[in-house]
Amino acid sequence: MNRAFISLYLIIVLSIVLLGLVLNKFWDEMNPPIEVDPAVVDLFALIETSLKASQNTEKNIQLKLVTKGLKYQVKLVSIENFSRTDIAGKIKQGGVIDADDADTHYFYKRIESSDDVLVLAYPSSPSNRNNLYLLFILLFYTAIAAAVFLWVWPLARDLARLAQHAQQLGKDGQQDVIKVSPRSVVYPFANAFNAMAIRLNDIMRSQKEMTLAVSHELRTPLARMKFALAISEGKPIAEELRRPLAGINRDILEMESLINSFLAYAAFDQQSQQLNQREGYIQDLLQTIVSRLLSHQDRNIQIKVEDETQGQEITCEWSLMQTALQNVIHNALGYAQALIVISIKITPSHFIVCVADDGTGVPEDQQERIFESFVRIYNEQNHRSGFGLGLALVKRIMEWHLGSVSCTRSALGGALFTLEWPR
């Protein structure tokens, strides 16, 4: 709201100022302002008429008689007194010239056909006109600010409400419709947003129903197939059938794993993003994850943990971070040749966990794509099984932590995964 209010206020004020200057200049050209009060000009004419017939010795006496009782101080001076001033030329032309100093206001008029100059002077009375003018200007622009605020505030309120609902779009299940007055400027946008929210509710409900259908309709026949295979294991089977049956069993296990991964991803996708972050030591979590993953490994792979935190605690949602780290390390185990290095760092602004391996690495054109859902990079050497959801989960978890995950080439020659989130 502040940004909209200030920008609109400045536009209105600058428009008023510029328009006022242009119109004022135009008006002055069409109707030039009177430089000298006509009463002063008439007074000069009366004095000059009364002095025309007088001699120099009589002019001062006549001047005192004529100007007796006036508030002006009137005197005669020689035009030579103005020879070095800027207004000398104007005075010689015979017009009425006015000037000011700090305390007095002056009028000068040369008497026709003479070298005498009439000088009228009167003290400049202190006036509060300037203070009143400044007060008027202040009240004027304050009134403009109040008018702009009354126009912007309902708009900013409705836009903030719309932005809040937009941020909640797709979270926490059912989407509420936004209620905006029909008189609001954003009323058409609110209607479009509500229509979109209703469609999103339908899509999310359909997705949930589809997930449950996949869970039920696929798991049930798979369970029957597993049961049939388990029964056949205790019976004599021809040797030529054992190998196909073993392949079928592996396919069933792979399909079960796919269903579990799909359901897990769907659960994460619909999970509330309100994190319960707590402080703790990530070294203990890494040790647990590494021990569990290595216990299921047939290959001899070494995992080194380089701790650069100097005993400082890390803040995160520990259950989600466990899933993210487990997926990244599990991915590294699938491609590493002999060594994986996990480094933990804490900067003044971020927590950083890096996982590097000595495998074949990820092609540069695929380093961003691997974090998309159901994207796999086939590796003939590893024949790595998976469904392209593990790294997609990692990306989602890091986004919930307002952080990021990236993939580059490591110094070991393989891939380097960097998990980074703000402190």
Buried (B, 14 or more C-beta within 10 A) or exposed (E): EEEBBEEBBEEBBEEEEEEEEEEEEEEEEEEEEEEBEEEBBEBBEEBBEBBEEEEEEEBEEBBEEBBEEEEBEBBBEEBEEBEEEEEBEBBBEEBBBBEEEEEEBBBBBBBEEBEBBBBBBBEEEEEEEEEEEEEEEEEEBEEBBEEBBEBBEBBBBBBEBBEEBEEEEBEEEEBEBBEBEEEBEBEEBBBEBBEEBEEBBEEBEEEEEEBEEBBEEBBEEBEEBBEEBEEBEEEEEEEEEEEEBEEBBEEBEEBBEBBEBBBBBBEBBBBEBEBEBEEBBBBEBBEEBBEEBBEEEEEEBEBEBEBEBEEEEBBBBBEBBBBBBBBBBBBBBBBBBEBBBBBBBBEEEEBBBBBBBBBBBBEEEEBEEBBEBEBEBEEEEEEBEBBBBBBBBBBBBBEBBEBBBBBBBBEBBBBBBBBBBEE
